[in-house]
Structures are given as structure tokens and as C-alpha cells.
């Protein structure tokens, strides 16, 4: 990758943290998987677990990790290799009239925008998109969903294939599974530029298969699977400083062609939450989609 100096004007408009260059490194804490003490299979209940059963048996260790800033280097990334792709502001990312306090408005207004964005901006030859859910996160006490401060991937191979069976037309499933299938999250802030709990993403080419551990994700009516992530010194982590409302971050959680997948996690910026901190709490939305072709 080549290094490009971030322009001063861009820095001042997009980030609460002035950048000296696009190669800025910060040190931050990320939480990584360690196995259950009793050797049992890791699990997590999405809703209330049965009486007497812990909600989860997953344990985590906290590590200091260097994070590279992708601001000013957006064109260096290839989703087939890195499993993430920063998408700078375009007319397509500035059209949303969705009311993000209403799930129905998000589905009716924002989903079509995301579908078109994936069809036009995701490399390859995507020809069909099925959006199957979204999550709004607000960094506030009592919030229904807050930023997730643990390294993970939303889907494993098994659960991505199960998503196809759940959401595609039954008579199309087998044909779809013979072609390229991707599962991509589209992430953006709602109150950018992001000043707290931004997203860290790992370069997929530096992530070994042995670092990924399937975790049962237990719903009331079915069991899915996410991937927890073990720490490795060889994994290279990135973040996008000062991400704005009109920017999008593609997170590829599964790709049947390249097998690239992106571990990710929210993290606390240096000094965040300490005395004198003035950054605003993060609000964001992630939309999850199956992409075919």
C-alpha cells in the first residue's frame, strides 16, 4: 500500500482528532476470545436463557492493539483481500430521507438506498441483494443496543448458508448456492463525525482460520452461529477516523468465492470517557444483506 498525506481541510472537516498523516497509529484495547474454562462449546443466548443457565459462557481477554487509520488511503483497500471497503461520500450516500427512529421508515426508505449502493459500489458482478435485518446502536445508558466491544464476525460459513435458506425463495436456493454468495454489512454513523466508540476492522489477509471460533447464537426458535476471534500479533487492525454520516463502510462477513471475512469490534478511543472528554456518544446503523452474483 502506498502512503498518502491527508489534506488539512479534510482532517478538520471529518475528525475530532487532528491527523498528522494517513499512517497515524493509535493504541487501543480490543477484547478477544478465550475458551470456556470447562472446555464446553461456546454459546450465547440472544434473549432470556432458560432458568439457571448463564446467558453466555464466552470469556474475553483485553489486549492493547495498534490501529492504523485508513483516512486518506481509502482507495488502497480491496474487499476481496481485506474484507472491508470504505466508501467515500457519493450522491448515492446523501439521498436518505429515512427516519432512523422508525424501523418501518428504515425498511421503506433506507433499505432501497443500501440495495442500490451494494449493486453499484460492491466490486464484482452483484445482481441481486436481499436485506434481511438492521441494528441501530446508541451509546447511552438504557439503550436497546450499544456498540459491541468484543472482536467477532457476524456469520460463519454454516450460518451464512443458513441465511440463504431462510431468506431466499425456496425454489431458488440451490441455484443461488451454486453461484457466488456474499454476506455484507453496511455500517454508518447517524450523528457523525464519529467521536467515540468507532469501529476497528481486521485485514482478512492477516487473519488465520485458527483464530476464528464458532459460537452458537441461540434464538428462541433457531440456533445461528457467529465467530469469536482469538488474539494474534500478526493480525493488522484498521479504523476510519472521523467517519461521517455520508460515508459507508462495507464489512464482508462471508464470501463463497474468496473466503475473506472481517473480524471487527467497537473500541474506546484514547482518553474516551475520562475526565475532560467531550466527544459525543456514537449512534450508528448497520444493515445486513445477502449479495448474489
Secondary structure, DSSP 8 states (H G I E B T S, - for coil): -------HHHHHHH-SS--S-TT-EEEEEEEEEE--TT----EEESS---TTS-SB--EEEEEEEEEEE-TT-GGG--HHHHSEEEE---GGGG-----TT-HHHIIIIIHHHHHHHHHHHSSS---EEEEEEEEEEE-STT-SS----S-EES--HHHHHHHHHHHS-GGGHHHHHTS-EEEEEEEEESS-S--SS-EEEE-GGG--GGGEEEEEEE-SS-EEEEEEE---TT--EEE-TT--TT-EEEEEEEETTT-----EEE---TTTTSTT------EEEEEEEEEE-
